[in-house]
């Protein structure tokens, strides 16, 4: 895949589990709306996340999203991702929030979340899925247990 636009959550959790470098390994271009950059810099964001975004890597492209109409239940970061997607036409959007995902899919965008990204990375041999899930469980990430069990079983057989 060539271009991904990412929301706050997946970047946050990839940093916390030490897997943020998956993004440039899976995508030619990684784009972050400036609104998401601000969310990652928020004083309540975890210290490692604030440190990472304070000195972003050269592979990360930060864009100002065009103005958009508010979508009920969708926060500013997700709205910025969707708005920027209408301009850049990415291969995929990376977001975990259910409402944001539905809003993006309703506009015709392909969306995956943190678990989907880890699944793809494991399929390509870039990480051990069970280790990534164990690290993710030590964060505040919430996920459906059934989905994780299905993915763990998938990667035990591959």
C-alpha positions in Angstrom: 0.0 0.0 0.0 1.2 3.4 -0.8 -0.6 6.1 1.3 -2.2 6.0 4.8 -3.7 8.8 6.7 -3.8 8.1 10.4 -5.8 9.2 13.4 -4.5 9.7 17.0 -5.3 6.3 18.6 -3.3 4.0 16.3 -0.3 6.2 16.4 -0.5 6.5 20.2 -0.7 2.7 20.7 1.9 1.9 18.1 4.3 4.2 20.0 3.4 2.7 23.4 4.1 -0.9 22.2 7.3 0.1 20.4 5.9 -0.7 16.9 5.5 2.8 15.4 8.2 1.9 12.8 5.7 -0.5 11.2 4.0 2.5 9.4 6.9 3.3 7.1 7.5 -0.4 6.5 4.0 -0.9 5.4 3.3 2.3 3.5 5.2 4.6 1.2 3.6 7.7 2.7 2.3 8.2 6.2 0.2 11.3 6.6 -1.0 12.9 9.9 -3.4 15.8 10.0 -2.1 18.7 12.1 -5.2 18.3 14.4 -4.0 14.8 15.2 -0.5 16.2 15.8 -2.0 18.5 18.4 -3.9 15.6 20.1 -0.7 13.6 20.3 1.0 16.7 21.9 -1.7 17.2 24.5 -0.5 17.3 28.1 -2.7 14.3 29.0 -1.1 12.2 26.2 1.4 9.6 27.5 5.0 11.0 27.8 6.5 8.7 25.2 3.8 9.9 22.7 4.4 13.6 23.4 8.2 13.0 23.1 7.8 11.2 19.7 5.5 13.9 18.2 7.7 16.7 19.5 10.5 15.4 17.1 8.6 13.5 14.4 10.5 11.2 12.1 11.3 12.3 8.6 8.9 9.7 7.1 5.9 11.4 8.7 4.0 14.0 6.6 1.9 16.5 8.6 -0.9 18.3 6.7 -3.5 20.9 7.5 -6.8 19.3 6.7 -9.3 21.3 4.7 -12.3 22.6 6.6 -15.1 20.0 7.0 -18.6 19.7 8.2 -18.9 18.4 11.8 -20.1 14.8 12.0 -22.1 13.9 15.0 -20.1 11.7 17.4 -16.8 12.1 15.5 -14.0 14.0 17.2 -11.8 16.7 15.5 -9.0 14.2 14.8 -11.2 11.7 13.0 -13.0 14.5 11.1 -9.6 15.9 10.0 -8.5 12.4 8.8 -11.7 12.1 6.7 -11.5 15.6 5.4 -7.9 15.2 4.3 -8.7 11.8 2.8 -11.2 13.6 0.4 -8.2 15.5 -0.9 -5.4 13.0 -0.9 -7.4 9.8 -1.7 -5.4 7.4 0.4 -5.3 3.6 0.1 -6.4 3.3 3.7 -7.3 5.3 6.8 -6.0 4.2 10.1 -8.5 4.8 13.0 -9.9 2.8 15.9 -13.0 4.8 16.8 -16.2 3.0 15.7 -18.1 6.2 14.8 -15.2 7.6 12.9 -14.7 4.3 11.1 -18.4 4.2 10.1 -18.3 7.9 8.9 -15.2 7.2 6.8 -16.6 4.0 5.3 -19.8 5.8 4.5 -17.7 8.2 2.4 -16.2 5.2 0.6 -12.8 5.0 2.4 -11.1 1.8 3.4 -10.4 1.8 7.1 -8.4 -0.4 9.4 -7.5 0.0 13.0 -4.6 -0.8 15.3 -5.5 -4.6 15.4 -5.9 -4.7 11.6 -2.5 -3.0 11.1 -0.8 -5.5 13.5 -2.5 -8.3 11.6 -1.1 -7.1 8.3 2.3 -6.7 9.8 2.2 -10.2 11.2 1.1 -11.6 7.9 4.2 -10.0 6.3 6.5 -11.3 9.0 7.2 -7.9 10.5 6.2 -8.9 14.1 4.9 -11.7 16.2 1.2 -11.0 16.6 1.0 -12.6 20.1 3.8 -10.4 21.4 2.2 -7.3 20.0 -1.1 -8.2 21.6 0.6 -8.8 24.9 2.2 -5.3 24.7 -1.1 -3.8 23.7 -2.8 -5.4 26.7 -0.4 -3.4 29.0 -1.9 -0.2 27.6 -5.4 1.3 27.9 -6.3 -0.1 24.5 -9.8 -1.7 24.4 -10.7 -4.4 22.0 -13.3 -7.1 21.5 -11.9 -10.3 23.1 -13.5 -12.5 20.4 -11.7 -10.6 17.6 -8.3 -10.9 19.4 -8.8 -14.6 20.0 -9.6 -15.1 16.3 -6.6 -13.2 15.2 -4.3 -15.0 17.8 -5.6 -18.4 16.5 -5.0 -17.2 12.9 -1.4 -16.3 13.7 -0.7 -19.5 15.7 -1.3 -21.5 12.5 0.7 -19.3 10.2 
